[in-house]
Amino acid sequence: MSWVYLILAGLFEIGWPIGLKMSQQADMRISGILVAVFFMGLSGLFLWLAQKQIPIGTSYAVWTGIGAAGTFIVGILFYGDPSSLGRYLGILLIIAGVVTLKLAH
C-alpha cells in the first residue's frame, strides 16, 4: 500500500506548480494559491504515509520524479512550454532513475 501512497503523493505533487501558475493571472491569484497549498498538503500527507515503509531517499526521489515528469507533461500540453528532443530525453532519464530506484528497493 505504501507504493500506492507514494504514487498518489507524486501525482498530487503536480497540482501545486499548476496552482502557482494559475495564480500568475491577477483574477486567479487567490484561488491559484489556494489550489497550490491544497495540493502541497495532500501530496505531503501521502508522502508521509509512504515513508512509513519506503526509505526516505527512495520515496523523496520517486515523489519528485513523478512530480517533475508530470509537471513537464502538463506544461507542454496546457501551458505552451517548449518541447524539444533534449527536454524529452531529460524527462526520460528522470523516469529511468525512478524506475531503477523502485526495482532496486
FENUR-V963225 format. One record per residue. RES is the residue in three letters. PHI is phi in radians with two decimals (NA if undefined). PSI is psi in whole degrees, 0 to 359 (* if undefined). Layout:
RES|PHI|PSI  RES|PHI|PSI
//
This chain:
MET|NA|332  SER|-1.12|328  TRP|-1.25|328  VAL|-1.12|316  TYR|-1.03|319  LEU|-1.17|318  ILE|-1.11|317  LEU|-1.08|318  ALA|-1.03|316  GLY|-1.13|320  LEU|-1.16|319  PHE|-1.21|336  GLU|-1.06|331  ILE|-1.15|332  GLY|-1.19|326  TRP|-1.32|324  PRO|-1.15|328  ILE|-1.12|316  GLY|-1.05|318  LEU|-1.14|322  LYS|-1.12|317  MET|-1.04|321  SER|-1.21|350  GLN|-1.28|345  GLN|-1.54|129  ALA|-0.96|321  ASP|-1.35|353  MET|-2.10|14  ARG|-0.96|304  ILE|-1.20|314  SER|-1.13|323  GLY|-1.10|317  ILE|-1.14|320  LEU|-1.12|320  VAL|-1.06|314  ALA|-1.05|312  VAL|-1.13|319  PHE|-1.02|310  PHE|-1.22|328  MET|-1.05|313  GLY|-1.11|314  LEU|-1.13|317  SER|-1.09|316  GLY|-1.10|321  LEU|-1.07|312  PHE|-1.19|327  LEU|-1.12|318  TRP|-1.04|315  LEU|-1.10|319  ALA|-1.13|323  GLN|-1.25|354  LYS|-1.16|333  GLN|-2.11|338  ILE|-1.88|134  PRO|-0.96|147  ILE|-1.02|317  GLY|-1.13|317  THR|-1.15|312  SER|-1.12|319  TYR|-1.15|317  ALA|-1.13|318  VAL|-1.15|316  TRP|-1.01|309  THR|-1.21|327  GLY|-1.12|314  ILE|-1.09|315  GLY|-1.08|316  ALA|-1.16|313  ALA|-1.14|317  GLY|-1.13|317  THR|-1.16|323  PHE|-1.02|312  ILE|-1.13|314  VAL|-1.06|319  GLY|-1.05|318  ILE|-1.23|314  LEU|-1.25|324  PHE|-2.05|343  TYR|-2.13|8  GLY|1.21|25  ASP|-1.10|152  PRO|-1.11|147  SER|-2.20|125  SER|-2.62|164  LEU|-1.02|317  GLY|-1.06|319  ARG|-1.15|319  TYR|-1.14|321  LEU|-1.11|321  GLY|-1.07|315  ILE|-1.16|321  LEU|-1.07|323  LEU|-1.15|321  ILE|-1.09|314  ILE|-1.10|318  ALA|-1.07|322  GLY|-1.15|319  VAL|-1.11|315  VAL|-1.08|317  THR|-1.06|317  LEU|-1.07|320  LYS|-1.14|315  LEU|-1.19|329  ALA|-1.47|353  HIS|-1.15|*
//
